[in-house]
Amino acid sequence: MTHAIDPKRFAASTRESSMHDIERYLNVRSAMGASFGPHGERLAVRLNTTGTAQVWSLTAPGEWPTQHTSFDERVTFASFSPEHQELIFGMDAGGNERTQLHRLSVATGEIEPLTDRPDAKHRWGGWSHDGEQFAFTSNRRDNAVFDVYTQPRAADPDTATRVVDGEGWLHVAGWSPDDSQLLVVRSYSGYDQELSVVDVATGERTHLTERAGDVRYRSASWGPDGENIYLVTDRATDTLRLERLSVATGTFSVVETADRDHHADDEWNVGGFAIDHDSRRIIYGRNVAGTTEFTAGELAAPDRIEPFPTPDLPDGVAGGISFDPAGERIAVTVTSRTRNANVWVVDIATGGATRWTRAGTAGIDPETFVDPELVTYPTFDGRKIPAFFSLPDDETGDSKTPVIVDIHGGPESQRRPSFSGVKQYLLAHGYGVFEPNVRGSSGYGREYAALDDVEKRMDSVRDIESAVDWLVDHPAVDPDRIVAMGASYGGFMVLAAMTEYPDRWAAGVDIVGIANFVTFLENTGEWRRALREAEYGSLAEDRAFLDSISPINSVDRLSAPLFVLHGENDPRVPVSEAEQIADKASTQVPVRKLLFDDEGHGISKLDNRIEAYREIVAFLDEHV
């Protein structure tokens, strides 16, 4: 006797048998941050196979890489010397962001410290072209400012020369082609920079731009001849475009691409780019609604690119561009919501691309990963807010799907469709995920990014309420099971949305979030206070307003359970933010608090991530 198979029951049982726990999804690996060796035969990458990002290298696509570091702490960057078989990498301690620099000999495996100031931050500024020295900025002299330093590659720790005394947030954008000058950027905020050139021998500093207060100068890089600077800027447009700045005259010109229609260049931001000095080849990416579109070519004139074929890379989010020494290839990290991060190498002249690394998916079939839909929803003032919306594959439209509203940090940031093991776990286990890019997000122009500044802060929270309105009207969504989740500034948004609109939420998850703007600004790292005050408002002039919008002062309005997670070494949002909101909220609603004594602004170590997200999943299962 035969029995007919119920397709719905079969699909459900197949899905159940193929589901993996959160640990499996968190073991999906990533490879990123590629850097070519001095002869182009070896590629260094950061790979998190051990649970934290470490330095590995490989000499051919797909080969098993060689591991060069094996620390418990994460490696934050790695840069190959242009002349020697060695690289410099950075590493902090317990997420405190006080990065120290180290030199690694690829041939011998020997690792030597280049800095020994655990109380100070060190921000990488690049190798000189002869490979004999490097530049960085550090706040070792004064915790609130960054000075510019150069240091010989083989010197004892902390034998650096202070070239410039800083007066704010400085970083080195690179060495001139003849190694006589450094390009230096000062940031007053995320949307306010100025450029200068420093003579390495004398320390003399020449300003190339005057501060305008609302102009970005990003990704600045020396041109091949040292006479021009290439950068992306919004000095004359709402979005970032590629321009050339003459060092001698201080004049700008737009870099055009010959024989190609670029009518949308003013609609979307140009992001990172790279130039090879010898070959004059250039590649840049445009952020088109969150995904990356590359243009490659050769500088046929200082402000004109003769294009090459478009790099044949998978669709997604790409960055971290590195040229090989011959200028013939670039390495780039590519990820998408259905592809974990891996490094690809592109032949610039042909556009042909090859995947070099094989960071694995922990035995999970990539075909089960879900792509988001790009949607827009109306908000209170008639604007359309972009968002990525993902639903489980077996969603039936019966208004039974719980949804996580996942809010990005920043606020000068953007949710883009890169891979997330956590989101894929949630989708595989029946949750939808909604990721809004509310006003204040980057990627949509300067005007949009400024819509939440200071006194307009709560307008971005109103955008979250409008997101819930849109979800409630969606046929798939259970309106009684909508969750707010976010990290850093996104954590503030969670707390603000839960206190401003308490009846809309089933639960909230606040990861390293801001509960009180006054105590946050008082206790954040001195080096970043001025930058944050430019965005949120100053303690001196806006204290009453900051008090009024701080969720800690509206805790009595909470009505949904809250989970608070934080790293005790967080230099950006101090752990006291988590402690005060958890303590005060616990008198109002069920609260869970989880602190990590070896983490900073986020949860980076694999064991900690497994513990954190297991607890988050248990919290959601209980309350949602």
N, C-alpha and C positions, 0 to 999 in steps of 0.2 A: 504494500500500500504506500502510495506517495503522498506527501503533504506539500501544499503550496507554501512558498516562502514569502512572508510579509516583508516587502522591501524596506519599510520604515524600521521594523524591528531588527532586520539584518544590518541596516546601516548603523543603527544605534549600538548594536552589540559589537560591530567591527570597530566603531570609534572608541568604545569603552576598552576593548582589548588592546588597542594601539596607543592609549594614552600613557604618558610618562609623568613622573612626579616632577616637582619644581627643581629638584637637584639636577635631573637630567638636562632640563632646559638651561640651567645656569652653567652647565658644563659645555655648552656650545662655545667654541673657541673663536678668537679674533686675531688677525695679523694686521699690523698697521705700521705707520711711521717709517717707511722705507728710506734707505740711504745707500747709494752706490759707493763701492770701494774705489781707491785711487786709479785703478786700471779698468774698472768697469766689470771685472770678472766676478765680483762678489757683491751680494746685496744683503745689507743688515736690515732686520725688521724687529719690531717688538711683538712678541707672541705670548699669549697668556696660558699656555699649555699647563704650566705648573700651578695655576691659580692666581698668579699676579703677573703682570706684563714684565718680561725679561728680554734680554738681547739675544737674538739668534741670527744666524746668517746662512745663506745658501748660494750655490754657484750655478744652478740650472733650475728651470721651471719644474716643479713637482718633486724635487728631491727632498729627502728627509733633512731638515736643517740642523746645523750645529749650534748647540746651546753654549753661550759665553758667560752668562751670569745666572746665579741661582740664589737670589736673596729672597727673604720673606717679604721685603718691601717692594713696591712697584718701581719700575724704571719709567721715568716720565718722558724721556726723549733719548735718542742715540744718533750721533752724527759722525760719519766717517771723515777722516782726514783726507784732504785732496791730494796728499803726497805720500803719506805713510800708512802702513798696514796697522792702523790703530783708529780708535774712535773715542769720542768723549760722550759720556752719558750722565744723566741726572737722576737723583734718587732722594726722596725725602724720608722722614721717619714717622710712621704711624699716621700718615695723612696730614702732617702739620704744614706741608707746603714749603718748608724751609729747605729747598732743594740744595744739595751739595753736588759738586762736579767731580767726576772720576775719569781717568784715562785707562782704556783697555787695549792691551796689545793682542791683536788677533793671532799672531804667530805663536806667542808663548802663553797666552791666557792670563798674564799678569795684570792685576788691577791696582792702580795707584790713585790715592786721593789727590785732587787738585785744589780743593778748598777744605778748610777745617774750621768752619764757623757755623756750628749747629744752631746758633741764635739768629742767623741771617738767611734771607732768601737770595738765591742766585738765579738770574734769568739769562739763558743762553743767548749769545749774540753772534755766533758763527766763527768759523775758521778763517784765518787769513789765507789768501790764495797760495802762498808758498808753504802752508801747513806748519809754520814754525811758531805761531801764536794764535790765540783766540781772544774773543771779546765777550764780555758779559756785563750785566748791571746787577748791583747788589745794594741792599740797605744795611750793610754792616757798620757803616759810620753813624747813621741816623735811621732809626727804625721807620720813620715816616717818609723817607725819600730814597731814591735810587741813584747811585753814582755809576759812572761808566768806567770800566776797567779793561785793561789788556793784560795778558799773562803768557809767558813762554810755555810751549807745550810740555817741556820736560823739566820744568822748574819744581822746586819744593812747594808744598801747599802754602797758599796765601802769600806768594811772592809777586802779587799782581801790582801793577801800576795804576793808580787812580788818575784817569785822564781828565774827567770832568766831574766837578761837584754838582750833584743833581739838586733840583729844587722842586721835585715832584715825582711823578710816575714816568720814568724813562725806560726805553728799551732800545737795543741796537738792532737795526734792520739789515746790517751787512757792511762789508768792507768794499772800498772802491777797488776797481780792477788792478791798480798799482799798489794796493795795501797802504796807501798813505793817509786815507781818510776813513771815517766811520759815518754811516748814515744813522741818525738818532731821531727817534719819535718820542714826543712828550704827549701823554694822554691826560686830559682834564676830566673826561668822561668817555663813555662809549661812543659818543657822537661829537667829539670835540678833540682834535689833535693838531699838533704843529710839527714841522720838520726842521731839522738843522743838520749841518755837516761839521764834523769835528776833525781837526788836524791831529793825527796820532802823536806826532813828535812834540808839538807845542801845547796841545789841549785847547787851542783857539777854536771857538765855536761860532759858526756863521749860520744865521737863521735863513732858511729858504722860503718859509711861509710866515705870514703874520696870523696870529690867532683871530679867528672870526667868531668863535663861540659856539657855532653850530655846523661846522664843516668837518667831515671825516677825511683823513688821509690814511688809507689802509694798504697793507701788503707792499709797502714801498721797497723798491729794489734798484740797485745801480744798473744803468744801461751798459752795453758792451764797451763803449769808448770812455766811460767815466764822465762824459759831458752832460748826461741826461739821467734823470730819475724817472722810473716808471712806477705808477701807483694807481690805485682805484680811489676815486673821490666823488663826492656829491656837491662839490663847490658851486656848480652851476645847474644841477639837476636834483630831482627828488631822490633818485636812486644812484647807486655807485656805477661809474663807468671807467674804463681804462684811459688814462691820460699820460702825457709826457711832460715833465717839468725840466726846463733848461737850468742847469746849475749856474751858468754864467749870468743869465738875464732874469731868472725867476719867472719866466713866462710859461704858460700852460698851452698845450694843444691836445686835441682829442686824437687818440690812436684809431685809425680807420682800418678796416679789413677790405682789401680789394676784391671786387667781383663777388661779393656776397651781400645778401639782403640782411641788414641788421636793424630793421625798422623797430624791433622790440627792445633795443639796448637800453632805452630810457624807462622801460617798464619793469625790468628785472635787474637785480644787482649783479655786477661782475664781482666774483669772489677771489679766491686765491689764484696766483699765476706764478710762472717761473720763466726765467730767461737764461739761456746759455751764452756766455760772453763770446766765446770763440766762434761758434757757429751762427750766432745771432738768431737762433731759433727761440720761439716763444710759445707757450701754451697757457690758456686761461679758461676758467669755467664761469658760466652764468648760472645763478640760482633761479631756476624757472619753476615757480610754485613749489619749491622744496627739493626738486631734483636738479642734477648737475648736467649742463650741456657744455661740452668742451669745444674750443676753437684752437687749432694749432697752425703754426706757420713760421715764416721767417721775416725779420725786419728788413724789408726792401729799402726802407727809408726810415728816419727816426720816428715818424708818426704814421707809418703805413705798413701793414702786415700783408705779405703775399701768402694766401692760405694753402695749407696742405689738406689732404683728406681728413675728415672728422674721425677721431680715434674710435675704433670699433669696440667700445667698452659696453658692458651690460648697463641697462637703465638703472638708475639709483642715485645715491649720494656719493660723491667722490672728492678726494682732497689729498693733501700731503704729498705734493708733487716734488719729485727729485730727478734731475737730469743725470745721465751718466757722463763720465769725463769727456767723451767724444761728442756729446750733444746730439747723439743719434737716437737715444731712447729716453723715455721717462718712466719712472715707477710711480704708481698712484694706488691709494687704497680705495676700494669700491665696496659699498654695502647697499642693501635695500631691505625692505621689510621681509623679503623671502630669501635673502642671501646674507649670511654672516660675513663679516669684514674679512677681505683677503686683498693681497697685493697683486696688481697686474702690471705688466711691462708693455709699453706701447712703442712701436717703431714710428717715430715722428713723421718720416717722409711718406710712409704708406698708410698709416693709421692702423695697421695690424696690431692686435693686442693678444697677449698670452697671460694666463693666470699662473703666477709663480708659486704662491703659497697654497697649502692645503689645510688650512685651519678647519677642523672637522665640526660636524653637527651632533656629536655625542650619540650617534646611532639613530637619531631622529630623521625620518624621511623628509627632506626639504619640500617634497610635494605637498606635505600637510601644512606648510606655513601659509598664512593668509595675508593677502595684499589689502591695504586699506583703500577706501574710496575717498577721493578729494571732493569735499562738499563745501558749500557756504550756507550760512544761516543768517537771518536778519536779527539785528540787535536794536536796542532802545532808540537810537538816533537815526535809524534807517540804513546804517552801514551794513555791508555784508562781511561777515567774519569767516575766514577760511578755516577748515578743520579736516583732519583725517579721521575717517570713521571705519571701523572694522567690526564685522559680525562673524560669529562662528559659522563654519561651512554648512552645518545642519540646521541653521536658524529657519523657522517656518513662518514667521510673520504673525505669530499668535499672541503678541504682547507679553511674552514671558521671559525675555532675555534681560538679565541684569547688565548694567553698563557701568564701566569705570570711566569717569571723566578725568583724564590724566593731563595735568597742567604743567607746562614747562617752566623752568627757572629763568633767571636773567635779571630783569625782564627783557634785556636786550639780547634775546635768543629767539630761536624758531624751532618748532617741532617739525622735523623732516623725516621722511620714511626710511630711516636706517633700521638695521636689525635690532630686535630686542627679544631675548629669550623669555623675559618675564611676560611681555605682551602675547607672545605665541603660546605660552602656557595658559594664560587666562582665556584666550580664544579657544584653545583645545578643550578647556574645561567649562565652556558654556557662557563665558562673559563676553560682552561687547566692549570695545575700547574706543573712546571718543577723545580726540586730541586737538583742542582748539588753539589757534594762533590769535589770541585776543589782541586788542589794541595795545601798543607798546612793544609788540614783537618785532624783531628784525626780519629782513627779507622782503618787505613790502614798501620800502621807501622811508625817508626821513620824517615826513609828515605823519604817517601812520605810527611810527615808533614814538613820536612825541605826544601822542594822544593820551598817555597815562602819566605824564610828568607831574610830580609834586601834587598840586591841588586837584588834579584830575585822576588821582590814583584809583579812586573807587569806581570810576567809569569802567575800568577793566574788569572789576568784580561784577558789574552789571552785565558785561558780556558773558560771564559764566552763567548768570541767571537766564539769559536769553538762550544759551546752549541747552540748558535743562528744558526750557519751553519747547525747543525744537525736538529734543529727544522724546519728550512726553507725547508729542504728536506723531512720532514714528511708529508704524505698525508693528515693529519687532520688539519694541522696548517696554519693559515692565516699569511703569512710572513710579512704583513704590520701592524699586531696588536700584537706585542710582547712587553711585559712590564718588566722592571727591578724593583725588590722590595727586600729590605733587611734591617736589623736592626744592629746597632752597627758597627762592622767591615763589616758586610754585607751592611750597608749603604754606607761605603766607596766604596765597590765594585760596588754598583749601580752608584755612582757619577763618578767613574773611567771608568766604561764601557760606560756610556753615553757621557763622554768627549773624550775617546779614539776611540770609534766606534759610533759616533753620528747618523749615518744614519740607524742603526739597530733597533732603539727603537721607539715605539709609545708613551711611557710615562715612568716616573720613580717615585718610592716612596721610599724616604729615611727616615728611622726611627732611631733616635738617632745615626746618622752616623758621621763618621770622614770626614771632608772636607779639613782640613789642618793639616798634621802630626806635624808640628812644634808647632802650637798653641795648638793642642791636648796634646802633651807631656808636654808643658810648664804649662798647666792648669789642667791636670788630678790630681787626688788625690796623694799626696806625697808618700803614702804607696805603690802605684802600678807603679810609674814611672819607676823604675829600671826593673821591670818585663816586662813592655811594650817595653822599649828600647832594651831589649834582643831579642825581636821579630822583631821590626820595624827598629831599628837603633838608635843611640844615638844623642842627640842634640849637644854634644861636637864634635863628629867625623863625623857625617853623615848629618849635617844640609842641605847642598847643595843638596844632594840626596833626602832627605825628601821633600824639597821644589819642586824638579823637578817632583815628583810623586803625589803631592797633587792636587786633582781635582779643588780646588779653583783657581789655577793658569792656568787652561785650560777652564774656564767657557765660553770663547768666542766661544768654539767649540760645545756647547750645541745646539741641534736643536729640542728636544722633551720637552713637558710640564713636570714640576717637582712638586712633593708634598713633603714637608719637615715637619716632626713631631718630637717633642722633649719634654722631661720633664725638667722643670727649676731647679730641685734639683739634676740633674744627676752628681754624683761624678766621674764617669768614663770618659764619653765623655761630656765635659761641653756644656751647651746650646749655648754658643757662636759659636760653630761649625755650628749649625743650622742657627743662625742669620746671620752669614757672608755668607754662601752659598746661603741662600734665598735672601738676599739683592743684592748680586752680580749677581746671575742668573736671577733675575727679569728684568734686562736690556736686557736680551737675549731671554728668552722664558717665557710663562705663568708659574707663580709660585704660589703655595698656601702654606701657613705656618700655623701650628697649634701647639701652646705651651700649656703645662699643668703646672700650678703652684704648684700642689700637687703630682707630679710624678718625678721619677728619671730616671734610665737607663732602660727605657721600660715603658709600660703603663699597670698598674696592676689593678687599680680600675675599677669595672664593668661599672659605669656610663661614665668614661673617655674612656674606650674601645669602648663602644657603640658609643659615639660621634666621636672618631677617625676613626673607621671603616665605619661608615655611611658616613663620609666625604671622605674616601678613595674610597668607592663604587661610590659615586657621581662623584668623580674625574675620575674614570675609565669609568663610563658611558658617561661622557662628551667627553673624549679624545680617548677612545678606542672602 
